[in-house]
Amino acid sequence: MTGIDSVEIRQAIIHKVGNPTRGEELKLSANNLTLNDEIVRGLLAKYFLAPFNENDQHFFTHNSDVALNTVYNYVSAIFDDPKSFTGQSALLAQFLYSKSTHARVKEGELYVALFHNVPFGTEYIEAIGIFKSETRETFLKVFSHGQSWEVGAEDGININKLDKGCLVFKVNRGEGYVCCVVDSTNKQDAQYWVNDFLQLKPYANSYHQTDQLMGMCKLFISNEMQEKFEVNKSDQIDMLNRSMEYFKTKDQFNLDEFSDEVIYHPEVQDAFKQYKQTYQQAKEVEIHDDFDIHLSAVKKQERAYKSILKLDKNFHVYIHGRKDLIEKGYDEMKGKHFYKLYFDEES
């Protein structure tokens, strides 16, 4: 998130939340942080807010009524009465403790903060942040000792690496607010933060449509297509490159147009559309056949669209286009596969 220099931390508190299945405790703070040091306030604001992508928007959900979502209720109580902040933060910690039973959930510090002047579109509004640090790192501390210098080691939190966080903007209350979320640890094994604790779902906006479709497309090309069709690695990379080029140059996504321009072969097109249906059911998301392409989502996914052909441990070939200038073969005398590359200049 950018433009956070104007953000004010009105209230903040830290609670210690362990994993009850390992006998770790829940330790609640009696008082809020004092935050008299301006430098510390600035560092905390950066630690809390910088990792969020304001385009990646979610909302609180519940099977029957969002008003029954536990975190939604505690957050609403703070917005309604800031004097209830300390008590409501303790309730949030207790609820998180009850959801921290997965074997991979680590003990850590839970921070709850009430912000003022948080950028949201063209406005500056109130927001509530819920954050958890789980990873401790060792830092070197250089200090003077007489006329010399010594080095010591201290454990602490890296302010450039937020483990988990949720930022709740004071808008769209009836629809579950607008939330941004960070979950950088245990993504595969412990989805307790997003699913069990917060119970968030993404808005079906252009950002999430683009992000979901591109993620699905990469999985299809890298895994599904290889299982169902005879395709080599260079063909996969070529299709990944064509996919990325499509999203970079088009303003709108159209499923039929994408199939014709990127996938080409009718049988692969049918498999892709079937895979889309399967993916939606498995991920419990809806990806439209037509939507506006969001460039921020394209830039995010671009990091995952790797165009590297790895040949044993000897060669890495970066392929950016022109599949017609690559030939694959097999040398029977040497008993090895080979690629032949055609080019004009060497640099």
RANORZI-V255480 format. One record per residue. N is the residue number from 0. PHI is phi in whole degrees, -180 to 180 (NA if undefined). Layout:
N|PHI  N|PHI
This chain:
0|NA  1|-109  2|70  3|-95  4|-63  5|-87  6|-69  7|-113  8|-91  9|-76  10|-146  11|-155  12|-151  13|-125  14|-123  15|-99  16|-121  17|-101  18|-106  19|-61  20|-71  21|-102  22|78  23|-79  24|-94  25|-105  26|-117  27|-96  28|-80  29|-84  30|-132  31|-73  32|-67  33|-78  34|53  35|-81  36|-85  37|-64  38|-66  39|-65  40|-60  41|-65  42|-66  43|-65  44|-60  45|-66  46|-60  47|-73  48|-103  49|-58  50|-72  51|-79  52|-102  53|-66  54|-80  55|-88  56|-104  57|-128  58|-147  59|-71  60|-134  61|-158  62|-58  63|-115  64|-156  65|-60  66|-64  67|-94  68|-71  69|-64  70|-64  71|-55  72|-66  73|-66  74|-65  75|-61  76|-64  77|-69  78|-59  79|-71  80|-144  81|-57  82|-69  83|-88  84|-53  85|-62  86|-65  87|-69  88|-65  89|-66  90|-65  91|-62  92|-64  93|-65  94|-68  95|-62  96|-59  97|-70  98|-100  99|-99  100|-99  101|-65  102|-59  103|-92  104|-72  105|-96  106|-67  107|-171  108|-95  109|-101  110|-108  111|-124  112|-141  113|-109  114|-109  115|-127  116|64  117|-89  118|-66  119|-145  120|65  121|-98  122|-113  123|-126  124|-133  125|-82  126|-153  127|-119  128|-113  129|-125  130|-134  131|-138  132|-105  133|-119  134|-104  135|-103  136|-128  137|-98  138|-118  139|-89  140|-121  141|-95  142|-139  143|-81  144|-140  145|66  146|-100  147|-127  148|-124  149|-128  150|-125  151|-127  152|-119  153|-137  154|-87  155|-165  156|-111  157|-78  158|-73  159|-97  160|-136  161|-81  162|-74  163|-143  164|-164  165|-143  166|-113  167|-107  168|-84  169|-81  170|-145  171|54  172|-59  173|-65  174|-102  175|97  176|63  177|-112  178|-125  179|-116  180|-135  181|-128  182|-147  183|-101  184|-127  185|54  186|-62  187|-87  188|-94  189|-143  190|-88  191|-65  192|-67  193|-80  194|-85  195|-86  196|-81  197|-83  198|56  199|-106  200|-134  201|-77  202|-66  203|-84  204|-95  205|-64  206|-62  207|-71  208|-62  209|-64  210|-63  211|-66  212|-65  213|-68  214|-65  215|-64  216|-62  217|-63  218|-64  219|-62  220|-68  221|-79  222|-119  223|-61  224|-64  225|-67  226|-75  227|-98  228|-132  229|-82  230|-144  231|-96  232|-64  233|-66  234|-66  235|-63  236|-63  237|-61  238|-70  239|-62  240|-65  241|-66  242|-63  243|-63  244|-63  245|-60  246|-70  247|-77  248|-106  249|-102  250|-90  251|-131  252|-97  253|-133  254|-60  255|-67  256|-64  257|-60  258|-62  259|-71  260|-84  261|-110  262|-91  263|73  264|-74  265|-55  266|-68  267|-74  268|-60  269|-63  270|-65  271|-65  272|-68  273|-69  274|-63  275|-60  276|-65  277|-64  278|-62  279|-62  280|-67  281|-68  282|-91  283|56  284|-130  285|-119  286|-111  287|-72  288|-80  289|-138  290|-164  291|-73  292|-83  293|-101  294|-66  295|-64  296|-69  297|-62  298|-64  299|-63  300|-73  301|-58  302|-65  303|-90  304|-85  305|-83  306|-108  307|-112  308|-97  309|-96  310|-113  311|51  312|-109  313|-97  314|-136  315|-123  316|-111  317|-89  318|-112  319|-109  320|163  321|54  322|-59  323|-69  324|-97  325|-124  326|-125  327|-112  328|-150  329|-137  330|-95  331|-69  332|-65  333|-92  334|68  335|-137  336|-78  337|-148  338|-118  339|-113  340|-113  341|-106  342|-152  343|-95  344|-133  345|-110  346|-129
